[in-house]
């Protein structure tokens, strides 16, 4: 039976936590809830309710992988819990056809007093797998998890990383017809994360529908065929992974893009567009070109006003490189439109990066965030670390 995921017009309502430290507070609250008309319908909210999801819809067919991204509290994990029946929708339909392998919380479903070995069989039974098939896959599961030395240790003594390793290995090896993965994979080390995403890619290639929540935006772009950006429980964008990631990063950058009363008029310079690179993918160690177009709106370039570019790791938001136009000897000197052509060497590890443009006043502590662009760096040869140093070698045995 082919797996299938359907999320159709789903709303989910939660009640904000309320505590009562006296009968004086508790009794009126109970009376309010019991009086006629106090119960909220499926379309209404009481004063202490809120919508965690509002009218969210998507479908994942065989061979498709859907990424779900967004900030904390956007509704990502709630969506996965609705799919796996941990929660029930207030309205709408959340359904999975086929046997689901799911990892939505570290050690979720594990019995803490049972060993890793016993939990493998327990999880297999919960998934409806025949005992013979669990036995056949057991060695593969243990080998993939990398915790063979602790497989007979109670899982309550496992670290979060060990729990995630074993949980993913079980979910991905017991013939799932649908795979549901939360961002818990981020607790594993880099080597395991690489193997885990490689396994997910192979499952997608084999026709298994996958739904994944992750803050590793470069992995979402690499793995997924489709992506949803959630903001405050609503779908802000449903489209290609690159488009969704770009919209997410634009929104993240835009939230804190100005300080004080900074405007193009107050600083006297405006960056209007950032063109390139085309395509938006560049090989690690290779070069790419881009063009910055702007305008000096003042009669002359104001003192202490700077502009430049910054390249930020999209996953960690760490600044990888920044430089001013003055340093590059291309700072505009007179009023009017200007254009700056840049050639940049991408000595970076494979991943997703954001190139930002900014204008700021270095004494008044105000700045304007200009256009930015997503760049995907791909590696033709594997290496470790954060920077591409283009090593070459001779000799050998």
N, C-alpha and C positions, 0 to 999 in steps of 0.2 A: 504494500500500500504506500503510495506516494505521500510524503508529508506536505502539510499546508498550514499557513498561519493566517487568521482573519481577525482584524481589530476594526469593528464597524461602529462608528458613532459613539465611542465610549466616553462616559462621564464618570468620575469618581469623586465622591464627597467624603470628607473627613470632618471630625469634630475637634476643635481645639481643646487641648487638655484643660480641665478645670479642677481645681482643688478647693475643698471647703474645710476650714479649720474650726468651724463651729456649727451647731445645729441652727443658729440664727441664719447662716448663709445657705446651708444645705437644704433645709425644708422648703424655702421659697423656690429654690431652683427645681426641686422635684415637683412641686405644685405646678410650676410653669410648663413643665414637660408633659404633665398628665392632663392639663385642661384641654377641652375640645379645641381642635384646630391647631394644637401646639406641634403635632407631628409634621415634619417637613415632607412634602411630596417629592417625587423624583425630579422635579424641575425647580424646587425652591430650596432656599437656604435659611436655616435659623440663624440667630445672631452669633452663635458660637460655632457655626459651620464654615467650611471653605471648600472650594473646588480644587482638588489636586490635579485633575485632568478635565478638559472641557472639549468635547466633540472631536476626539482624536480617531482617525481612521487610517489604516494601511493594510496591505495584503502582501504576503511573502510566499512565492511559489517555488517549486522545486528548482534548485540551481541558482537561487537568488540569495543574496545576503543583504540584510537591512541594518544599517548603522543608526543608532539613536544617540544624538549628542545634545548638549545644553549645559547650562550652569547648574550649580547645586540647588536643589529644590525645584527643578524644572518639571519633574514628573517622570524621569527616565526609569528609575527603579520601580516606581509604582506601576508603570506599564508592564514591566517584566513580571511582577508579582501577580498582576491580573491575568497575564497569559498563562502562568503556571498554576493558577487557581489558589494561590496563597491568599489573594483578595478576590472579592466579587464586585463587578461593576455596579454602580448605582443605576446607570442606564447604558444601553448598547450591548454589543456582543464581543466577547473576547474568547476565541476558540482556536484550538490546535487539533489538527487531524494527524494522527500517527503518534508513534512512541517518541516522547520528548526526553532528550538529555538536557539537564538544566544545571547551571551553576550561577546562582544569584546572590549567594552569601557564602563567605568562607565557612566551611564545615557544615553548611546547611544540610540537614538530613542525617548527619553522622551521629551515632550514639557514642557519647564521650567515653564510656567505660568499655566499649568494644575495641578490639585491635583494628589496625588498618585492613588486615586480611578479612576479618569478620564484616567490616563495613563495606568492603567491595561486594561481598555476597548479599548483604542487606540491601544495598542500593540497586544491585541487579534485580533482586526480587521485587523491589518497589517499582522498577521500570517494566516489570513483567517479562524478564528474560528467563528462559529455561536454564536450569542449573548446569546442564552440560555446556551450554554456550558460555556461561560465566567462567567455568573451568577452562575452557579453550582460550578465552581472552585474558585470563588472570595474569599470566606471565607478561603479556604485552602491556597491560595496565601498570603493573609494578615497574617494569623497565622504563616506560615513558615517564612515570612520576618521579623516578630517580630516588626513591626512598626505600629501596629493598632492605637496607639494614635495619629499618624501623617498622617493617610491615606487620610484625607481631607485637608491637607496642600499642597500648591504648591511645586513641587519637587525642584524648584530653592532654596528652603530653606533647603533642605536635605543635610546632610553630604555625603561625598563620600561613606562611609560605608553603609548608609541608601539607597543610590542609588543602590549600588551593591546588597544589600539584596533584594530589590524589583525587580530589573532587573533579578536576578537569579531565584527568586520565579516564576516570570511570565514565563521565558524561560523553566523552568523545570516542570511546572504544566499544561500548556495548550496543552497537548497531542502532544509534538513534535515527529516527526518521525526521526529527526536527531538533535543532540545537539552539538553546537559549543561554546566552553568556552575559553576565554582568561584569563591571569593571574590576571585580575581585582579582582578575589576572594580573593586575598591576602590582600585587604583593609578591609575585614571583620574581626571580632574578632575570637578567637580560637574556641569558642563554635559554631558560625555560620559556620565557615569553616568545622568543623566536620560534621555538619548536611548537608551541601551542598555536600560534597564528599560522604556521605552516600546516598543522593538522586541520585547522579550520578551513584553510584554502582547499585542501584535498577533499574535505567533506562537501564543500560547495561545488567543487568540480565533479563530485560523484552524484550531484543532484539533491543534496540535503538542504532544505531551507534553513537559514541561520538568521537569528536576531541577536545583535550584540550592542551593548552599551559600553562605551570606552571614552576616556579622556585622551587616549593616544590617537590623536587626530591623523597622524601620518598612516597609522595602521588602518583606520577607517577608510581613508582614501585608497589604500592599496588593496584592501580586502573586499569592500562592499560594492554591490552593484547599485545601491539606492541608499538614501540617507534622509533622516528626518531631524530637523532642528526644533527642539521644544523650548518655549519660553513661557514661564508661569502657567504650565499645564496645557498650553495650546500649541498647535503646529505653526511655527513661524515660517518654515520653508520645508517643502518635500520635493527633493530633486536629486541631482547627481551629488556624490560625496564631495567633490571639489566645490560646488556651488554652496552646499550646506555649511561646509567648514569655513568658506570665505565669509558667508553671512554671519556665522557665529563669531569669528575673529573680528569682523568689522564692528559688530555690536559690542564686543568686549573692549575693543580699543576706543570706541566712541563714547563709552560710559564715562571715561575720565580724560577726555581729549583736550579739555581746556581748564585753565585755572585763572582766577581773577576775571577781568573783563576783557580778555584777549579777543581781538577781532583783526581781520585783514587790514582795516583802516588804522587801528591803533599800532600795529607793528609795521605797516608800510610795505609788506611783502606778502604775496599769496601764491601758494603752489596749487595749480589748477588740475594737473593730470600727471599720472605716472604710466608710461607706456612700456610694455614689454616686461619680462622677456616673452618671446613667442617661439615655440610653445612654452607653457609654464613649467616645463620639466627640464632639468639640466643634470648632466652626469656629475657625480662627485669628482672634484678636481678640475672640472671643465670651466669655461668662462661663459658668461651671458651678458647681453647688452640691454640697456634700458634707457629711457629718456624721461627727464623731468621738465615739465613746462610750467612756467609761472609768470607772475607780473609784479614789478615794483610799482606800487600805487602812490608812493610818496615822490616828492620832487627830487629827492636824492636818497640814497640808501641810509637809513637811520643808523646811528652808532649803536653798538652792542646788540644788534639784531643778527642772529645766526640762522642758518638753515642747513639741513643735512638729511642723511638717510641712516636708518637703523635696520639691522636684520635680526629678527627674534625667532628663537626656537618655538614653534607653535605649541608643542606639547608642554614644555616647562616654563615658557614665557621668559626664558633667560636670554639676555642680549648677547648675541654672538659677534656682532661687529657694528660699529657706528663711526661715522666720519662726517665732518662738516664740509660744505662747499668752499669755505674759506681755506681750509687745509688743502683741498685739492686745487686751489687757485682758480676756481670757477665761480666765485661769489659775484653776483651782479653788482655793477657799480653805478648804474644810471636808471632813470625811470623808463618804464616800458616793459614789453614782453621779453622774456628770456627763455632759453632752452639749454639744457645741460645733458650731454650724452655721457653715460657711464659704462665702463666695462669692468665687470667684477668676476673674480675667480672664486668659484664655489668650493673652497677647501673645507667642506663640511661632511659630516656623516649623512647617510641616507636618512631622509625624513622630510617633514613639512616645515617650512619657514615662512615668516611674514616679513615682507620688506615695507617699511614705513617711511613716510616723509614728514618732516616736522619743521616749523618755523618757531623761533622762541627769542625772547629778550633775556640775555644772560645776567641782567641786574634786577629786573623787575619780577622775575620768577613767573612769567606768563608764557604760554606756548599755544600753538595751534597745530593740531594733528591734521596732516594733509592726506591725500590719497594713499592707499596701501595696496599691496598685491601679494597673493599667495604663490610661493615657489616650491615645487617638489624636487628634491634632490634624490637621484637614484645612484646606486653603487654598482658598477660592473664587476668589481672585485671586492670580496669581503675584507673588512678590517675592523679593529676595535678602536674605541676612543671616540672623541668628539670632532676631531679635525683630520682632514685628508692631507697627508704629507707626501703622497705620490712616491713611495719608496720603490727603488729598482734594485736589482741584484744580479750578480754574475757568479759563475762557478757552480758548485754543487758536486755531488758524488757521481 
